[in-house]
Amino acid sequence: MHLERTRQELATIWMQVLDVSQVADADDFFDLGGDSLAAARMTSMAQRVDVPLRAVDVLKNPRFGDLQSVVHRKVLDATP
């Protein structure tokens, strides 16, 4: 999966789940109203578009930029 596509998919999921119109690297999941149920919802949505995301990733990396880095590392590690 291309990293820019992954970023776009992750941003779309973030915006939908947290009901925000844009996302910045410094945005914090919890500050925007996120909780464990929202993290689980993000995980479910991510699986549908092949974004390697777990709820624990969201909870441990609540800033969007940090979460994006975690997901990108997973994508790169999975690339043959």
C-alpha positions as CSV (number, residue, x, y, z in Angstrom):
1,M,0.0,0.0,0.0
2,H,1.3,3.4,-0.9
3,L,2.1,5.6,2.1
4,E,0.2,8.6,0.9
5,R,-2.9,6.5,0.3
6,T,-2.5,5.1,3.8
7,R,-2.2,8.6,5.2
8,Q,-5.3,9.7,3.3
9,E,-7.3,6.6,4.4
10,L,-6.2,7.1,8.1
11,A,-7.1,10.8,7.9
12,T,-10.6,10.0,6.5
13,I,-11.2,7.4,9.2
14,W,-10.0,9.9,11.9
15,M,-12.3,12.6,10.6
16,Q,-15.3,10.4,10.3
17,V,-15.0,8.8,13.7
18,L,-14.2,12.0,15.6
19,D,-16.6,14.1,13.5
20,V,-14.0,16.7,12.4
21,S,-13.6,18.4,9.1
22,Q,-9.8,18.3,8.9
23,V,-6.8,16.6,10.6
24,A,-3.4,17.9,11.6
25,D,-0.4,16.0,12.9
26,A,-0.7,17.6,16.3
27,D,-4.4,16.7,16.7
28,D,-5.0,14.5,19.8
29,F,-7.5,11.7,19.7
30,F,-8.6,12.2,23.3
31,D,-8.8,16.0,23.0
32,L,-11.2,15.6,20.1
33,G,-13.5,13.3,22.1
34,G,-12.0,9.9,21.3
35,D,-12.3,7.0,23.6
36,S,-11.8,3.2,23.5
37,L,-15.1,2.6,21.6
38,A,-14.0,5.2,19.0
39,A,-10.6,3.5,18.8
40,A,-12.4,0.2,18.1
41,R,-14.5,1.8,15.5
42,M,-11.4,3.2,13.8
43,T,-9.9,-0.3,13.8
44,S,-12.9,-1.8,12.1
45,M,-13.0,0.9,9.5
46,A,-9.3,0.6,8.8
47,Q,-9.5,-3.2,8.3
48,R,-12.0,-2.6,5.5
49,V,-9.5,-0.5,3.5
50,D,-6.4,-2.6,4.4
51,V,-4.9,0.0,6.8
52,P,-2.9,-1.9,9.5
53,L,-4.4,-0.3,12.6
54,R,-5.2,-1.7,16.1
55,A,-7.1,0.0,18.8
56,V,-4.1,-0.2,21.0
57,D,-2.1,1.8,18.4
58,V,-4.7,4.6,18.7
59,L,-4.7,4.6,22.5
60,K,-0.9,4.6,22.8
61,N,-0.4,7.1,20.0
62,P,-3.2,9.6,20.4
63,R,-1.6,12.4,18.2
64,F,-2.4,11.9,14.6
65,G,1.2,12.4,13.4
66,D,2.4,9.7,15.9
67,L,-0.3,7.3,14.9
68,Q,0.4,7.9,11.2
69,S,4.1,7.0,11.9
70,V,3.1,3.8,13.6
71,V,0.9,2.8,10.7
72,H,3.5,3.7,8.1
73,R,6.1,1.5,9.9
74,K,3.7,-1.4,9.8
75,V,3.1,-0.8,6.0
76,L,6.8,-0.7,5.3
77,D,7.5,-3.8,7.5
78,A,4.8,-5.7,5.5
79,T,6.2,-4.7,2.1
80,P,8.3,-7.5,0.5
